[in-house]
Amino acid sequence: MENHTFAERVYEAVRQIPDGMVATYGLIAEAAGSPRAARAVGNALHKNPDPVKTPCFRVVNSKGELSGAFAFGGPFRQQEMLEADGIYVENLRVDLDDYLWRP
């Protein structure tokens, strides 16, 4: 993965998140080789060219909160996608103790 762009490394890391689990922007940044680049992960995911192959809806913030209104058609759409994936969402938040995946 050394010769890949940061965005490509982000997409590869996100593809590894198993069904029924989530990861945080920070964990994806670490997996992509730039542990201080959580905000850049969000930017890369916003530009995700293949959302079917790269399930960026499984990425939440460090508190387990869903993405803002611009992403995935809004937080309620992300909630629908997570729930279809078997993840319980309450008040637009995922319990990281139950669903956090670590690369």
Secondary structure by P-SEA (a helix, b strand, c coil): cccccaaaaaaaaaaaccccccccaaaaaaaacccccaaaaaaaaaacccccccccccccccccccccccccccaaaaaaaaaaacccccccccccccccccc
